[in-house]
Amino acid sequence: MRSPHRTDDPSCRTDEGSTGLVRFSDLPPGVLRDIALVWLADAVVGVSFGAIAVGGGLPVWVPVLMSLLVYAGSAQFSAVGVLTAGGGPVAAAATGLLLNSRTAAFSLALADDLGRSWTARLIGAHLVTDETAAFVLAQEGRGQRKAAFWISGVGLFVAWNLSVLAGALAGSALGDTDRFGLDAAFPAVLLALVLPALRGDSAARRASAAGAVIAVIAAPLLPAGVPVLLALLGLLAARRGPRRPRRPRTASSRSAS
């Protein structure tokens, strides 16, 4: 059964066929600019990751291969931290899996936007990140959601891997990367992306507020990454009460009042 929200505009038929091709014109105005800014932020953090990994004593091929096969920024940082601290590969892999398990929830929310073919879904599953999820969930139409996923996802994958390679080749020449404040880049970008949803949906506000409280309380008590997973419990708050999107007032409603 076709969705009542689906349009017959050929440019929006991005889920037909096996290739799942999309076009930049499928995106609403301004979204491509926002995506490009996230690409830039991702590249900066990628350079930092590559430099930290090689500066910690790992060979260049380790962060490069990890970025291609794992492709999970926080999980990669944690795994490299375990390895450079003397931990074994099993402990590093377990840490990365724990941190990256949050993408399972994202995959459930984005499954219909990846495409119908198994090829599209397998490739798309590798591209699911916090950033791609934020861009997709901010769109309304199916064509816009799918375009946001593939354009942001492929661009982020390319930007991340190229920047990790550049950082790994630079090695320790960058010195202490913490002084650049790179850890604040992604949270700031993601907050800017989700603010429209928070302003317009009471359920989203309840869930995000509850999740933030849980994460803040758990942060000093639990290992890194676990508070983020516990913050998903904030979704239970969204079930308390109906979803009430904030409707803009029209001219007729203002005149009637």
Steps between C-alpha positions, in 0.01 A plus 500: 500500500638836403550760769265799477806721545677365193523726200503418131781745438772293326769677699349358821483139383825419668391163638418345164743272330798315642759775484335741741641801315417845635568854386610812683179665382303257716621685810314802640680836472776541754532133593794439267683791663442347842621163374816658360573660838474159666733357235752766596464432873531128435817553300660703779427227754624236255837671471515504879421129521762401246766711670414368847509138386839528330638726771405229751722247328261329257603449137331714235295212360316438830295824519453500123368143484293554815334804344407306188365191674371631834412861411391616843675804639442460873551124485824546309634754748416266788652195332821687421511626858483141626770384259741785572449446874619142465166322474444207266300493177211316669457774760527767230237329283264453796529869590427604144200268472353633823528860389373432151198297613298822508486495120266201525227739614584737215478214249146418610397863450669531159430158348234624257727779376790280387323342205320178419784288360730294720801669342376845596418387852836329556694802377269740680538314829874569486433871454261545796648752743376758747531768232315316223222411743466863604472619140248233402273549800492875436337446158132439429451349154629153414701633205660765719581248773664259261699774329614632837619156603697408189648843431607558858601137555720457194656843545576433866656163417730655240588801716573284805723251322699758305555710811603198708756412235630857501523503879673164511759614247555817700561286807605685808586820312173659616597471865227500766172500306294565815599866498293554185177417686397243241290310751245784498453510121257210460276571802457860386409398144258229611329734746443751222347228282254369757382836638220536241358161600521588869314828447219337306437171681418466870576126497848565362558761770398258775720222363806721450467661844466164674790355303721798582427468873578127493828555314615779732428293811665187361808669351710517821395151608533284189762439229503723193231410250265331747323826602418561133336159477306555820377832361287299256274431799386857451290370209263358760409857594371556148231239561352698786240718340410566136736647247406864460676669211494874530284638221578842359215744531338598176367841409139381535557360849666824611215710369243274666668546835 
